[in-house]
Amino acid sequence: MALEGLKNKILSSVGLLKGKRKVDEDTVKELSRALRRALLEADFNVRSTKEITERIERSLLEEEPRPGLKLETHAMNLIYSELVRILGPPRDVRPHNETILMVGLYGQGKTTTTAKLADWWRRRHGVKVAVIEADVHRPGAYAQLCQLLEGTNVDVYGEPEASDAVQIVKNGLREVGHADIVIIDTAGRDSLDEELREELVNIAEIAKATERFLVIDAQVGQAAGPVAQTFHDLVGVTGTIVTKLDGTARGGGALSAVATTGAPLIFVGEGEQVKDLEKFESDRFISRLLGMGDIKGLIDLAPGDMDEAEAMRLTQRLMSGRFTLTDMYAQMQMMSKIGTVDKLMSHLPDTMFGGMGSMSRGQKKQMQENLTRFQTIMDSMTQQEKDEPLLLKQSRIRRIARGSGCTEKDVKDLLAQWNRSRKMMKGIKGDRKMRRQMQSMMDVDGLDLGL
């Protein structure tokens, strides 16, 4: 999860209220200072940080929490609301009749993001997407785009031997301009020199783009604000995409700085694969950041070929407390389709499933490694053994270890993990509050779950 360090420091600052029944000014001041340090260390805009902490401090001192609500929960709700307000509301872009111009400085991940955006629209909306590669200054840009979009049915137009970007865009629009979505990737520079300015303005005039997206690396921090403003003055930026948000502690600077320029955040990139692009919605993003979870976002991660009937069947079994190795295998396959363990867990509330959502990065990495090994082990079991794990005594464990190329300890680790998961599922069955929470988040209230 991006900005994980910020999350831990916010939780630590809110922890100052733990066990308290009434707020006092000294504790609120201390919380405000800790929160201010956390936001500044994540490189949030200084002015935004001051505004957020002052509003939270004032609300804590003046507002009474709802009856029965813990003070720390009240504080988290205030922090959530303020961060969502600062980052602004989501902005939708139509999934058809769009021409999108991609702009940005050199090395910001613009070509990769162009491919991600094209594939996102193809997967999410099933529309015809085409891309025009107009970067004539970077060798290999066209080949890179073709490689990234190989097998996606996205049309890629380019003239790798040509040097006139404006003419390439003209030719490309004639060739692939009939697509529902046309995305034009342009060249970047270390700075906006006069040649690049002129080229961009000419391309913008020809393309008559309905959207102009600025791509900017999260690592630039608060400098994102002036960069966004410069491009906005040049071509009228209508939205911003922040890339590499998972690999920097300065992401808060890019997010808050861009949000203050009037060029709203449309997407964020977290990861190197083409599918690693997320539509930015401040409420859902901040909910995950603060450990509150985002189950709807988790559902959005599911690929189009996910078997929904099988997913629902597995959900019903989990919530009813029935859990075999066959179920565990199906669960692991679905997790692999959705994405990495880190991405999946970032969408779960920290307190859910015994605190799995708050696992450390090292624990998530270990769990990711276990997924492949455990599936290999289960491939060496009979169907009866997967359906009835209690049959697995020493002789069978020895045979399975030899067949899978793993150690007997690995097999026993798998069985121990299954047993822990089974007990957890039984706990959910007996916990009405948890069942209601899962039903609400999964939107399965109307189903007969056998509970």
Secondary structure as GFF3:
##gff-version 3
##sequence-region A 1 451
A	DSSP	alpha_helix	4	14	.	.	.	ID=ss1
A	DSSP	three_ten_helix	15	17	.	.	.	ID=ss2
A	DSSP	alpha_helix	25	41	.	.	.	ID=ss3
A	DSSP	alpha_helix	46	62	.	.	.	ID=ss4
A	DSSP	alpha_helix	71	87	.	.	.	ID=ss5
A	DSSP	beta_strand	98	103	.	.	.	ID=ss6
A	DSSP	alpha_helix	110	125	.	.	.	ID=ss7
A	DSSP	beta_strand	129	133	.	.	.	ID=ss8
A	DSSP	alpha_helix	141	148	.	.	.	ID=ss9
A	DSSP	beta_strand	155	157	.	.	.	ID=ss10
A	DSSP	alpha_helix	165	176	.	.	.	ID=ss11
A	DSSP	beta_strand	181	185	.	.	.	ID=ss12
A	DSSP	alpha_helix	194	207	.	.	.	ID=ss13
A	DSSP	beta_strand	211	217	.	.	.	ID=ss14
A	DSSP	three_ten_helix	218	223	.	.	.	ID=ss15
A	DSSP	alpha_helix	224	235	.	.	.	ID=ss16
A	DSSP	beta_strand	239	243	.	.	.	ID=ss17
A	DSSP	three_ten_helix	245	247	.	.	.	ID=ss18
A	DSSP	alpha_helix	251	259	.	.	.	ID=ss19
A	DSSP	beta_strand	265	269	.	.	.	ID=ss20
A	DSSP	beta_strand	277	279	.	.	.	ID=ss21
A	DSSP	alpha_helix	282	289	.	.	.	ID=ss22
A	DSSP	alpha_helix	295	301	.	.	.	ID=ss23
A	DSSP	alpha_helix	308	320	.	.	.	ID=ss24
A	DSSP	alpha_helix	325	338	.	.	.	ID=ss25
A	DSSP	alpha_helix	341	345	.	.	.	ID=ss26
A	DSSP	three_ten_helix	352	354	.	.	.	ID=ss27
A	DSSP	three_ten_helix	356	358	.	.	.	ID=ss28
A	DSSP	alpha_helix	361	379	.	.	.	ID=ss29
A	DSSP	alpha_helix	383	387	.	.	.	ID=ss30
A	DSSP	three_ten_helix	389	391	.	.	.	ID=ss31
A	DSSP	alpha_helix	394	404	.	.	.	ID=ss32
A	DSSP	alpha_helix	408	429	.	.	.	ID=ss33
A	DSSP	alpha_helix	432	442	.	.	.	ID=ss34
###
